[in-house]
Amino acid sequence: MAKNNMGIADDEFYSDARKLTNYASALDNNLRDYLAAVRVICDEAIQDQLIRSRLLDLCKQVESVREPLTSIVSQASKDCKTFVKEIDKADQFLY
C-alpha cells in the first residue's frame, strides 16, 4: 500500500521559524553595526557638513527599515508556530 504523504512537516515549520528569527537577528546586528560605524565616521572623520547631513539622513532611513523588520519577523515566527498548532489540533495529532 502506498504511503500517505499528506502530513504536515511540523519540524520544518519550527525550523523555518528558527531560521527566520536567526536571520533577522543577524541582519539587525549588522544594521546596528553599520549605523554605529556611519555615526562614528560622521562624528570623527567627515568635515563637510553636507556630506555629514546626508550620511545622517541615510542613518535615519536605515533605522526606519530596521524597526518594522523586528516586528515583521516576530509575527512571521509566531505565525509559523501557530500554524503547526492549529494543524495539530485540527487533525488531532494524526500526522
C-alpha positions as CSV (number, residue, x, y, z in Angstrom):
1,M,0.0,0.0,0.0
2,A,1.3,3.5,-0.9
3,K,2.4,5.7,1.9
4,N,0.2,8.8,2.6
5,N,2.3,11.9,2.1
6,M,-0.3,14.4,3.1
7,G,1.0,15.1,6.6
8,I,2.3,18.5,7.6
9,A,6.0,18.5,8.4
10,D,5.9,20.2,11.8
11,D,9.6,20.2,12.3
12,E,10.1,22.1,9.0
13,F,7.8,24.9,10.1
14,Y,9.5,25.1,13.5
15,S,12.9,25.1,11.8
16,D,11.8,27.8,9.4
17,A,10.6,29.9,12.3
18,R,14.0,29.5,14.0
19,K,15.9,30.2,10.8
20,L,13.8,33.3,10.1
21,T,14.4,34.6,13.7
22,N,18.2,33.9,13.4
23,Y,18.5,35.6,10.0
24,A,16.6,38.6,11.2
25,S,18.7,38.8,14.4
26,A,21.9,38.7,12.3
27,L,20.5,41.3,9.9
28,D,19.5,43.5,12.9
29,N,23.0,43.2,14.4
30,N,24.6,44.1,11.0
31,L,22.4,47.1,10.6
32,R,23.2,48.3,14.2
33,D,27.0,47.9,13.5
34,Y,26.6,49.7,10.2
35,L,24.7,52.6,11.8
36,A,27.3,52.8,14.6
37,A,30.1,52.9,12.1
38,V,28.5,55.6,9.9
39,R,27.8,57.7,13.0
40,V,31.4,57.4,14.2
41,I,32.5,58.4,10.7
42,C,30.2,61.4,10.8
43,D,31.4,62.5,14.2
44,E,35.1,62.0,13.8
45,A,36.0,61.9,10.1
46,I,33.7,63.9,7.9
47,Q,34.4,67.7,7.8
48,D,31.9,68.6,5.1
49,Q,28.5,69.4,6.6
50,L,26.6,68.5,3.5
51,I,28.1,65.0,3.4
52,R,27.7,64.6,7.1
53,S,24.0,65.6,6.9
54,R,23.4,63.2,4.0
55,L,25.0,60.3,5.9
56,L,22.9,61.1,9.0
57,D,19.8,61.1,6.7
58,L,20.9,57.7,5.4
59,C,21.1,56.5,9.0
60,K,17.5,57.7,9.7
61,Q,16.3,55.8,6.6
62,V,18.1,52.6,7.7
63,E,16.6,53.0,11.2
64,S,13.2,53.3,9.7
65,V,13.6,49.9,7.9
66,R,15.2,48.3,10.9
67,E,12.4,48.9,13.4
68,P,9.5,47.3,11.4
69,L,11.7,44.4,10.4
70,T,11.9,43.3,14.0
71,S,8.1,43.2,14.4
72,I,7.5,41.6,11.0
73,V,10.0,38.7,11.8
74,S,8.5,38.3,15.2
75,Q,5.0,38.0,13.7
76,A,6.1,35.6,11.0
77,S,7.8,33.3,13.5
78,K,4.7,33.3,15.7
79,D,2.5,32.6,12.6
80,C,4.7,29.5,11.7
81,K,4.3,28.1,15.2
82,T,0.6,28.9,15.4
83,F,0.0,27.2,12.0
84,V,1.5,24.0,13.3
85,K,-0.5,24.1,16.5
86,E,-3.7,24.7,14.5
87,I,-3.0,21.9,12.1
88,D,-2.2,19.5,15.1
89,K,-5.4,20.4,16.7
90,A,-7.5,20.1,13.5
91,D,-6.0,16.7,12.6
92,Q,-6.0,15.5,16.2
93,F,-2.3,14.9,16.0
94,L,-2.6,12.2,13.5
95,Y,0.2,13.4,11.2
